[in-house]
Amino acid sequence: MKRCPTCSSVYSDDSLNFCLTDGSRLHAEHDPDATVVMPPSARPNAAAQNGGLPRTKPHFIYAVAGLVALLLIIGAVFIFNRSGTKTESGNRMGTVVPSLTPTATPTPPPTIETREVLVPATEMWFDTGISLTKGAQLSIRASGEWSDGGVPLRFWGPNGTGDPWPGTIVPSASLDALVGKIGTAKFLVGDAYAGRSPESGSLRLSINDVPGSFSGNKGAMKVEVTYSSY
């Protein structure tokens, strides 16, 4: 009997020298010197040759790629929504209807009026009939002559004698000068005065004399008054 050392097939025909299966040389089964041909050892896999690192599985790569794609989609949706919110907010701000502010009615400019009056020397604080408000523009021009009736009889213009006299209605002004009063405020007028009304009230004019002695006075002053009124 003969045996194939490779596939261990046994043949009873001693005339055969080679295995009919793999072509290996046959040896007698009892031959102690027969060489046993060992099957080739398996080759080391690529993972062992590369230091034992396992190959990356394809499904793992697909999972990572899918996760990255999902994150990109979420980021794009967030940016789009944020941009839309800003646009909507901007539109709301752009369509705010301003509140209506009441418009103040402008104050009409004052009216300038002029009036002429004749101020007699015999009346203390003659009422001109002109009513003024405090701060109103006031301009007075006077001309003429009058006298306080003294001896000798002398006539003076609207600026008076040039000297004050004790007891007159405006002690700081000259005797026989033209003086004015509005409310409680008294002031020198003379031949010309320009300013603003110190108080509200009626404009009164007079010769600057001592109270109780007006009846003996002579003459009068022609006065032109220009003033502002509302």
C-alpha positions in Angstrom: 0.0 0.0 0.0 1.1 3.5 -0.7 0.0 6.8 0.9 0.1 10.3 -0.3 2.0 12.4 2.2 0.1 15.5 1.2 -3.6 14.5 1.2 -3.1 11.2 3.0 -4.9 9.3 0.2 -4.1 5.5 0.4 -3.6 3.5 -2.7 -3.5 -0.4 -2.8 -1.8 -0.4 -6.2 1.8 -0.4 -5.5 2.6 0.3 -9.1 1.4 3.9 -8.6 4.1 6.4 -7.9 2.2 9.7 -7.8 -1.1 10.7 -6.1 -4.0 10.9 -8.4 -5.4 13.8 -6.4 -2.6 16.3 -6.0 0.3 14.7 -7.9 2.5 14.2 -4.9 4.9 11.3 -4.9 3.5 8.3 -3.1 5.3 6.5 -0.4 4.9 3.1 1.0 2.8 3.3 4.1 5.3 1.4 6.2 8.3 3.5 4.9 9.6 5.3 8.0 11.8 7.5 5.8 8.9 8.9 3.9 8.9 12.7 3.8 5.6 14.2 5.0 4.8 17.3 3.0 3.0 19.7 5.3 0.4 22.0 3.9 1.5 25.6 3.4 1.0 27.8 6.4 -1.6 30.6 6.1 -0.2 34.0 5.2 -0.4 36.7 7.9 -3.3 39.1 7.2 -2.7 42.7 6.3 -3.7 43.8 9.7 -0.8 41.8 11.2 1.6 43.1 8.6 0.6 46.7 9.4 1.4 46.5 13.0 -1.9 44.9 14.2 -4.1 47.8 13.4 -7.6 46.7 12.2 -9.0 48.1 9.0 -11.6 50.8 9.3 -15.0 49.4 8.6 -16.9 51.1 5.8 -20.1 51.5 7.9 -18.2 53.6 10.5 -17.0 56.0 7.8 -20.6 56.3 6.6 -21.8 57.0 10.1 -19.2 59.8 10.6 -20.1 61.3 7.2 -23.8 61.2 8.1 -23.2 63.0 11.4 -21.2 65.8 9.8 -23.9 66.3 7.2 -26.6 66.4 9.9 -24.6 69.1 11.8 -24.2 71.2 8.6 -27.9 71.0 8.0 -28.7 72.1 11.6 -26.3 75.0 11.3 -27.8 76.1 8.0 -31.3 76.0 9.5 -30.2 78.0 12.6 -28.5 80.7 10.5 -31.6 81.0 8.2 -34.0 81.4 11.1 -31.8 84.0 12.8 -31.5 86.0 9.6 -35.3 85.8 9.1 -35.9 87.0 12.7 -33.6 90.0 12.2 -35.4 90.9 8.9 -38.8 90.6 10.6 -37.6 92.8 13.5 -36.1 95.3 11.1 -39.4 95.4 9.2 -41.3 96.0 12.4 -39.0 98.8 13.3 -39.3 100.3 9.8 -43.1 100.4 10.0 -43.4 102.1 13.4 -46.0 104.8 13.1 -44.7 108.0 14.8 -46.9 109.4 17.5 -48.6 112.7 16.6 -47.1 115.6 18.6 -49.5 118.5 19.0 -48.2 121.5 17.3 -48.1 124.6 19.4 -50.0 127.6 18.0 -47.5 130.3 17.3 -48.0 133.5 19.1 -49.0 136.3 16.7 -46.6 139.2 16.5 -47.5 142.3 18.5 -49.4 145.1 16.9 -47.6 148.5 17.0 -50.0 151.4 17.6 -49.5 155.2 17.8 -51.7 157.7 19.6 -51.5 161.4 20.2 -52.8 163.0 23.4 -52.8 166.5 24.9 -51.6 166.4 28.6 -52.9 169.5 30.5 -50.7 171.1 33.2 -53.7 171.4 35.6 -54.3 167.6 36.0 -52.2 165.3 38.1 -51.6 161.9 36.4 -53.7 162.5 33.3 -55.1 159.1 32.0 -54.1 158.7 28.3 -56.5 155.8 27.9 -53.6 153.6 26.7 -53.4 150.1 28.5 -50.1 148.4 28.4 -48.9 144.9 29.4 -45.7 144.4 31.3 -42.7 144.3 28.9 -44.6 146.0 26.1 -42.6 148.3 23.8 -43.1 152.0 24.7 -42.0 155.1 23.0 -43.0 158.7 24.0 -42.2 162.0 22.3 -43.4 165.3 23.8 -43.4 169.0 22.7 -44.9 172.2 24.0 -44.6 174.4 27.1 -46.3 174.7 30.5 -45.8 176.5 33.8 -46.4 175.7 37.5 -47.9 179.2 37.9 -45.1 180.5 40.0 -44.1 184.2 40.3 -42.7 185.4 38.0 -44.6 183.2 35.6 -42.3 181.1 33.5 -42.9 178.4 30.9 -40.8 175.3 30.5 -40.5 172.5 27.9 -41.0 168.8 28.7 -37.6 168.6 30.4 -38.7 171.0 33.1 -36.6 173.6 35.0 -33.5 171.4 35.2 -33.6 171.1 39.0 -35.7 168.9 41.3 -38.1 170.4 43.8 -39.0 168.9 47.2 -42.4 167.3 47.4 -43.0 166.8 43.7 -44.8 163.6 42.6 -41.5 162.2 41.1 -38.8 163.7 43.5 -35.8 162.5 41.4 -37.1 164.4 38.2 -36.8 168.1 37.5 -39.6 170.5 38.5 -42.2 170.9 35.7 -40.8 168.0 33.7 -43.1 165.5 31.9 -43.3 162.3 34.0 -45.2 159.1 33.6 -46.8 156.3 35.7 -47.9 152.7 34.9 -49.3 150.8 37.8 -47.2 151.9 40.8 -44.0 152.5 38.7 -43.1 156.2 38.2 -40.5 157.4 35.7 -39.1 160.5 33.9 -40.4 161.0 30.4 -39.0 164.4 29.3 -39.0 165.2 25.7 -38.4 161.5 24.7 -38.6 158.1 26.3 -38.0 154.6 24.8 -38.2 151.4 26.7 -40.5 148.7 27.9 -43.5 149.0 30.2 -42.3 148.3 33.8 -45.7 147.0 34.8 -49.1 146.2 33.4 -51.7 149.1 33.6 -52.9 152.3 32.2 -50.3 154.9 31.0 -50.7 158.2 32.9 -48.8 161.4 32.3 -48.3 164.6 34.3 -46.3 167.7 35.0 -43.9 167.1 37.9 -45.4 169.4 40.5 -46.4 169.3 44.2 -49.7 167.7 44.9 -52.4 170.2 45.7 -50.9 173.0 43.5 -52.0 171.9 40.1 -55.0 174.2 39.7 -52.8 177.3 39.2 -50.7 175.7 36.4 -50.8 176.9 32.8 -50.2 175.3 29.4 -50.2 171.7 28.0 -47.9 169.1 26.3 -48.6 167.5 23.0 -47.5 163.9 23.4 -47.2 161.1 20.8 -47.2 157.5 22.2 -46.1 154.5 20.2 -46.6 151.1 21.9 -47.0 147.4 21.2 -50.2 145.5 22.0 -51.3 141.9 21.5 
